[in-house]
Amino acid sequence: MGQVTLPGNPPIDVVIKRSARARRISLRVSGIDGTVSMTLPRGVSEAQGVDFARQKAGWLRGHLAGRPDLVAVAHGVDLSVAGESLRITPAKTGRAIRVSEGQILVPGPADQVGRRVQSWLKTLARDRLAEASDRYAAALGATYNGISLRDTRSRWGSCSSRGNLSYSWRLILAPPEVLDYVAAHEVAHLREMNHSARFWALVEQLDPAFDASRNWLRVHGAALHRYRFDIDADAG
């Protein structure tokens, strides 16, 4: 794997990969973090790949310009939490984060706000996802072994063959019905470890309006990853 930078305004960093399965040169712009990657098939030189990327520079800049900007979570930033718009605000008293009058009140130093809010969101996400998973598992008469939270980019949830459920904690930033849909989806896998018609029938049984939530994730899901909790608000 290598990397080249295409000159221009702005310059574009392109990660170069090789694949024996690829039949042609392909370019991809990540909807999560804006990373540009180029896959080269066997027999195509890096120089040929760079020439191809230069020809597509206008297309790449267009896609990058339409990508949501990263948001450093800090005082004054608005977050949608379980469907409620809340503004992060300094707390003058207390030690714990609390919600009051449309605000997330965060005590402590300003440079710790992002990490503290992230920890609070994870706790809230675990509580909401556990409740939804319990509810749907009871409706199916199924059981699961446990729940884990991750910050996955390729999927919003998963169910292992051993009955372990895993979710992206960023679902707490989505509308509550979207979080519920993902829980219903993964709990349905306790009965059907596939995406057959029987599986989708179970999902619909648990969440009759699931299709709207699935579409919401397709359209808006990538934007949930634009919030960064580990960088300063003044970072570039």
C-alpha positions as a Markdown table, in Angstrom:
| # | Residue | x | y | z |
|---|---|---|---|---|
| 1 | Met | 0.0 | 0.0 | 0.0 |
| 2 | Gly | 1.3 | 3.5 | -0.9 |
| 3 | Gln | 0.1 | 7.0 | -1.1 |
| 4 | Val | 0.4 | 9.9 | -3.6 |
| 5 | Thr | -0.8 | 13.5 | -3.5 |
| 6 | Leu | -2.6 | 15.0 | -6.5 |
| 7 | Pro | -1.6 | 18.7 | -6.8 |
| 8 | Gly | -4.4 | 21.3 | -7.0 |
| 9 | Asn | -6.7 | 23.3 | -4.8 |
| 10 | Pro | -7.0 | 21.5 | -2.5 |
| 11 | Pro | -4.4 | 18.8 | -2.9 |
| 12 | Ile | -5.8 | 15.3 | -2.7 |
| 13 | Asp | -4.1 | 12.4 | -0.8 |
| 14 | Val | -4.8 | 9.1 | -2.5 |
| 15 | Val | -4.1 | 5.8 | -0.8 |
| 16 | Ile | -3.0 | 3.2 | -3.3 |
| 17 | Lys | -4.0 | -0.5 | -2.9 |
| 18 | Arg | -3.5 | -3.5 | -5.1 |
| 19 | Ser | -5.9 | -6.4 | -5.6 |
| 20 | Ala | -5.5 | -9.6 | -7.6 |
| 21 | Arg | -9.3 | -9.7 | -8.0 |
| 22 | Ala | -9.6 | -6.2 | -9.4 |
| 23 | Arg | -10.3 | -6.0 | -13.2 |
| 24 | Arg | -9.9 | -2.3 | -13.6 |
| 25 | Ile | -8.6 | 0.8 | -11.8 |
| 26 | Ser | -11.2 | 2.0 | -9.3 |
| 27 | Leu | -11.4 | 5.1 | -7.1 |
| 28 | Arg | -13.4 | 5.4 | -3.9 |
| 29 | Val | -14.2 | 8.3 | -1.5 |
| 30 | Ser | -15.1 | 7.2 | 2.0 |
| 31 | Gly | -18.4 | 8.6 | 3.2 |
| 32 | Ile | -17.1 | 8.3 | 6.7 |
| 33 | Asp | -13.8 | 10.2 | 6.8 |
| 34 | Gly | -13.3 | 11.3 | 3.2 |
| 35 | Thr | -10.3 | 9.0 | 2.6 |
| 36 | Val | -9.6 | 8.6 | -1.1 |
| 37 | Ser | -8.4 | 5.2 | -2.1 |
| 38 | Met | -7.4 | 3.8 | -5.5 |
| 39 | Thr | -7.3 | 0.0 | -6.3 |
| 40 | Leu | -5.0 | -1.2 | -9.0 |
| 41 | Pro | -5.4 | -4.5 | -10.7 |
| 42 | Arg | -2.5 | -6.8 | -11.5 |
| 43 | Gly | -0.3 | -5.6 | -14.3 |
| 44 | Val | -1.2 | -1.9 | -13.9 |
| 45 | Ser | 1.7 | 0.3 | -12.8 |
| 46 | Glu | 1.5 | 2.9 | -10.1 |
| 47 | Ala | 2.3 | 5.6 | -12.7 |
| 48 | Gln | -0.7 | 4.5 | -14.8 |
| 49 | Gly | -2.9 | 4.7 | -11.6 |
| 50 | Val | -1.7 | 8.2 | -10.8 |
| 51 | Asp | -2.4 | 9.3 | -14.3 |
| 52 | Phe | -5.9 | 7.9 | -14.0 |
| 53 | Ala | -6.5 | 9.7 | -10.7 |
| 54 | Arg | -5.3 | 13.0 | -12.1 |
| 55 | Gln | -7.9 | 12.7 | -14.9 |
| 56 | Lys | -10.6 | 12.1 | -12.2 |
| 57 | Ala | -9.4 | 14.9 | -9.9 |
| 58 | Gly | -12.4 | 17.1 | -10.7 |
| 59 | Trp | -14.8 | 14.3 | -9.8 |
| 60 | Leu | -12.9 | 13.6 | -6.6 |
| 61 | Arg | -13.0 | 17.2 | -5.5 |
| 62 | Gly | -16.7 | 17.3 | -6.2 |
| 63 | His | -17.3 | 14.3 | -3.9 |
| 64 | Leu | -15.0 | 15.7 | -1.2 |
| 65 | Ala | -16.7 | 19.1 | -1.3 |
| 66 | Gly | -20.1 | 17.4 | -0.7 |
| 67 | Arg | -18.9 | 15.5 | 2.4 |
| 68 | Pro | -20.0 | 16.7 | 5.8 |
| 69 | Asp | -17.3 | 18.6 | 7.6 |
| 70 | Leu | -15.8 | 17.0 | 10.8 |
| 71 | Val | -17.2 | 18.5 | 14.0 |
| 72 | Ala | -15.0 | 18.7 | 17.1 |
| 73 | Val | -17.3 | 18.2 | 20.0 |
| 74 | Ala | -16.8 | 21.1 | 22.4 |
| 75 | His | -18.7 | 23.8 | 24.3 |
| 76 | Gly | -21.3 | 25.4 | 22.0 |
| 77 | Val | -21.7 | 22.4 | 19.7 |
| 78 | Asp | -25.2 | 21.1 | 19.1 |
| 79 | Leu | -25.8 | 17.3 | 19.2 |
| 80 | Ser | -28.9 | 15.3 | 18.4 |
| 81 | Val | -29.1 | 12.8 | 21.2 |
| 82 | Ala | -31.9 | 10.2 | 20.9 |
| 83 | Gly | -33.9 | 12.6 | 18.8 |
| 84 | Glu | -33.4 | 15.7 | 21.0 |
| 85 | Ser | -31.3 | 18.6 | 19.9 |
| 86 | Leu | -29.0 | 19.6 | 22.8 |
| 87 | Arg | -26.2 | 22.2 | 23.1 |
| 88 | Ile | -23.0 | 21.4 | 25.0 |
| 89 | Thr | -22.6 | 24.0 | 27.7 |
| 90 | Pro | -20.2 | 24.5 | 30.6 |
| 91 | Ala | -21.6 | 23.4 | 34.0 |
| 92 | Lys | -20.9 | 25.7 | 36.8 |
| 93 | Thr | -21.6 | 23.2 | 39.5 |
| 94 | Gly | -21.6 | 19.4 | 40.0 |
| 95 | Arg | -19.3 | 16.7 | 38.8 |
| 96 | Ala | -21.5 | 14.6 | 36.5 |
| 97 | Ile | -22.9 | 15.5 | 33.1 |
| 98 | Arg | -26.6 | 16.3 | 33.1 |
| 99 | Val | -29.3 | 17.4 | 30.7 |
| 100 | Ser | -31.4 | 20.5 | 31.4 |
| 101 | Glu | -33.4 | 22.9 | 29.3 |
| 102 | Gly | -32.0 | 21.7 | 26.0 |
| 103 | Gln | -28.4 | 21.6 | 27.2 |
| 104 | Ile | -25.8 | 19.0 | 28.0 |
| 105 | Leu | -24.2 | 20.5 | 31.0 |
| 106 | Val | -20.5 | 19.4 | 31.2 |
| 107 | Pro | -18.4 | 20.2 | 34.2 |
| 108 | Gly | -14.6 | 20.2 | 34.2 |
| 109 | Pro | -11.9 | 21.6 | 31.9 |
| 110 | Ala | -12.8 | 22.6 | 28.4 |
| 111 | Asp | -10.1 | 20.3 | 26.9 |
| 112 | Gln | -11.8 | 17.3 | 28.4 |
| 113 | Val | -15.3 | 18.0 | 27.1 |
| 114 | Gly | -15.1 | 15.8 | 24.0 |
| 115 | Arg | -14.0 | 12.7 | 25.9 |
| 116 | Arg | -16.4 | 13.3 | 28.7 |
| 117 | Val | -19.4 | 13.6 | 26.4 |
| 118 | Gln | -18.3 | 10.6 | 24.5 |
| 119 | Ser | -18.2 | 8.5 | 27.7 |
| 120 | Trp | -21.6 | 9.8 | 28.6 |
| 121 | Leu | -23.0 | 9.0 | 25.2 |
| 122 | Lys | -21.7 | 5.4 | 25.4 |
| 123 | Thr | -23.4 | 4.8 | 28.7 |
| 124 | Leu | -26.6 | 6.2 | 27.4 |
| 125 | Ala | -26.3 | 4.1 | 24.2 |
| 126 | Arg | -25.7 | 0.9 | 26.2 |
| 127 | Asp | -28.8 | 1.5 | 28.3 |
| 128 | Arg | -31.0 | 2.2 | 25.3 |
| 129 | Leu | -29.7 | -0.6 | 23.2 |
| 130 | Ala | -29.9 | -3.1 | 26.1 |
| 131 | Glu | -33.5 | -2.1 | 26.7 |
| 132 | Ala | -34.4 | -2.4 | 23.0 |
| 133 | Ser | -32.6 | -5.8 | 22.7 |
| 134 | Asp | -34.3 | -7.1 | 25.8 |
| 135 | Arg | -37.7 | -6.0 | 24.5 |
| 136 | Tyr | -37.2 | -7.6 | 21.1 |
| 137 | Ala | -35.6 | -10.8 | 22.4 |
| 138 | Ala | -38.6 | -11.3 | 24.7 |
| 139 | Ala | -41.0 | -10.7 | 21.8 |
| 140 | Leu | -39.2 | -13.6 | 19.9 |
| 141 | Gly | -38.7 | -15.8 | 22.9 |
| 142 | Ala | -35.0 | -15.6 | 22.2 |
| 143 | Thr | -32.0 | -15.0 | 24.4 |
| 144 | Tyr | -28.6 | -13.4 | 23.8 |
| 145 | Asn | -25.4 | -13.7 | 25.7 |
| 146 | Gly | -24.3 | -10.1 | 25.9 |
| 147 | Ile | -23.9 | -6.7 | 24.4 |
| 148 | Ser | -20.8 | -4.8 | 23.4 |
| 149 | Leu | -20.4 | -1.3 | 21.9 |
| 150 | Arg | -17.9 | -0.3 | 19.2 |
| 151 | Asp | -17.2 | 2.6 | 16.9 |
| 152 | Thr | -17.6 | 0.5 | 13.7 |
| 153 | Arg | -17.7 | 2.2 | 10.3 |
| 154 | Ser | -18.8 | -0.6 | 8.1 |
| 155 | Arg | -21.9 | -1.7 | 10.0 |
| 156 | Trp | -24.2 | -0.5 | 12.7 |
| 157 | Gly | -24.6 | -3.8 | 14.5 |
| 158 | Ser | -23.8 | -7.5 | 14.4 |
| 159 | Cys | -24.9 | -10.8 | 15.9 |
| 160 | Ser | -22.5 | -13.6 | 16.4 |
| 161 | Ser | -23.3 | -17.3 | 16.1 |
| 162 | Arg | -22.9 | -17.5 | 19.9 |
| 163 | Gly | -25.6 | -14.9 | 20.4 |
| 164 | Asn | -23.4 | -11.9 | 21.2 |
| 165 | Leu | -24.8 | -8.6 | 20.0 |
| 166 | Ser | -22.6 | -5.7 | 19.0 |
| 167 | Tyr | -23.6 | -2.2 | 18.2 |
| 168 | Ser | -22.2 | 1.2 | 17.2 |
| 169 | Trp | -22.6 | 3.5 | 20.1 |
| 170 | Arg | -23.1 | 6.3 | 17.6 |
| 171 | Leu | -26.7 | 5.1 | 17.2 |
| 172 | Ile | -27.5 | 7.2 | 20.2 |
| 173 | Leu | -27.0 | 10.2 | 17.9 |
| 174 | Ala | -29.8 | 8.9 | 15.5 |
| 175 | Pro | -33.5 | 9.2 | 16.1 |
| 176 | Pro | -34.7 | 6.7 | 18.6 |
| 177 | Glu | -36.7 | 4.7 | 16.1 |
| 178 | Val | -33.5 | 4.2 | 14.1 |
| 179 | Leu | -31.7 | 2.7 | 17.1 |
| 180 | Asp | -34.7 | 0.5 | 17.7 |
| 181 | Tyr | -34.6 | -0.8 | 14.2 |
| 182 | Val | -30.9 | -1.8 | 14.4 |
| 183 | Ala | -31.7 | -3.6 | 17.7 |
| 184 | Ala | -34.6 | -5.4 | 16.0 |
| 185 | His | -32.4 | -6.3 | 13.1 |
| 186 | Glu | -29.7 | -7.9 | 15.2 |
| 187 | Val | -32.1 | -9.7 | 17.5 |
| 188 | Ala | -33.8 | -11.2 | 14.5 |
| 189 | His | -30.5 | -12.7 | 13.6 |
| 190 | Leu | -30.8 | -14.8 | 16.8 |
| 191 | Arg | -33.4 | -16.8 | 14.9 |
| 192 | Glu | -32.1 | -16.3 | 11.3 |
| 193 | Met | -28.4 | -15.9 | 10.7 |
| 194 | Asn | -29.0 | -14.6 | 7.2 |
| 195 | His | -30.9 | -12.0 | 5.2 |
| 196 | Ser | -33.5 | -14.3 | 3.8 |
| 197 | Ala | -37.2 | -13.5 | 3.4 |
| 198 | Arg | -37.8 | -15.2 | 6.7 |
| 199 | Phe | -35.3 | -12.9 | 8.4 |
| 200 | Trp | -36.9 | -9.7 | 7.1 |
| 201 | Ala | -40.3 | -11.1 | 8.1 |
| 202 | Leu | -39.0 | -11.3 | 11.7 |
| 203 | Val | -37.7 | -7.8 | 11.5 |
| 204 | Glu | -41.0 | -6.5 | 10.3 |
| 205 | Gln | -42.8 | -8.4 | 13.1 |
| 206 | Leu | -40.6 | -6.7 | 15.6 |
| 207 | Asp | -40.5 | -3.3 | 13.9 |
| 208 | Pro | -43.3 | -2.8 | 11.3 |
| 209 | Ala | -41.9 | 0.6 | 10.2 |
| 210 | Phe | -38.3 | -0.6 | 9.9 |
| 211 | Asp | -38.0 | 0.4 | 6.2 |
| 212 | Ala | -38.1 | 4.1 | 7.0 |
| 213 | Ser | -35.3 | 3.7 | 9.6 |
| 214 | Arg | -33.2 | 1.6 | 7.3 |
| 215 | Asn | -33.5 | 4.3 | 4.6 |
| 216 | Trp | -32.6 | 7.0 | 7.2 |
| 217 | Leu | -29.3 | 5.2 | 7.9 |
| 218 | Arg | -28.6 | 4.9 | 4.2 |
| 219 | Val | -29.1 | 8.7 | 3.7 |
| 220 | His | -27.9 | 10.1 | 7.0 |
| 221 | Gly | -25.8 | 7.4 | 8.7 |
| 222 | Ala | -22.4 | 8.5 | 7.5 |
| 223 | Ala | -23.0 | 12.0 | 9.0 |
| 224 | Leu | -23.0 | 10.4 | 12.5 |
| 225 | His | -19.3 | 9.7 | 12.1 |
| 226 | Arg | -18.4 | 13.4 | 11.5 |
| 227 | Tyr | -18.5 | 14.1 | 15.2 |
| 228 | Arg | -15.0 | 13.8 | 16.7 |
| 229 | Phe | -14.5 | 13.6 | 20.4 |
| 230 | Asp | -10.7 | 13.5 | 20.5 |
| 231 | Ile | -9.7 | 16.7 | 18.8 |
| 232 | Asp | -9.8 | 20.4 | 19.9 |
| 233 | Ala | -12.4 | 22.7 | 18.5 |
| 234 | Asp | -9.6 | 24.9 | 17.1 |
| 235 | Ala | -7.8 | 22.0 | 15.4 |
| 236 | Gly | -7.6 | 22.1 | 11.6 |
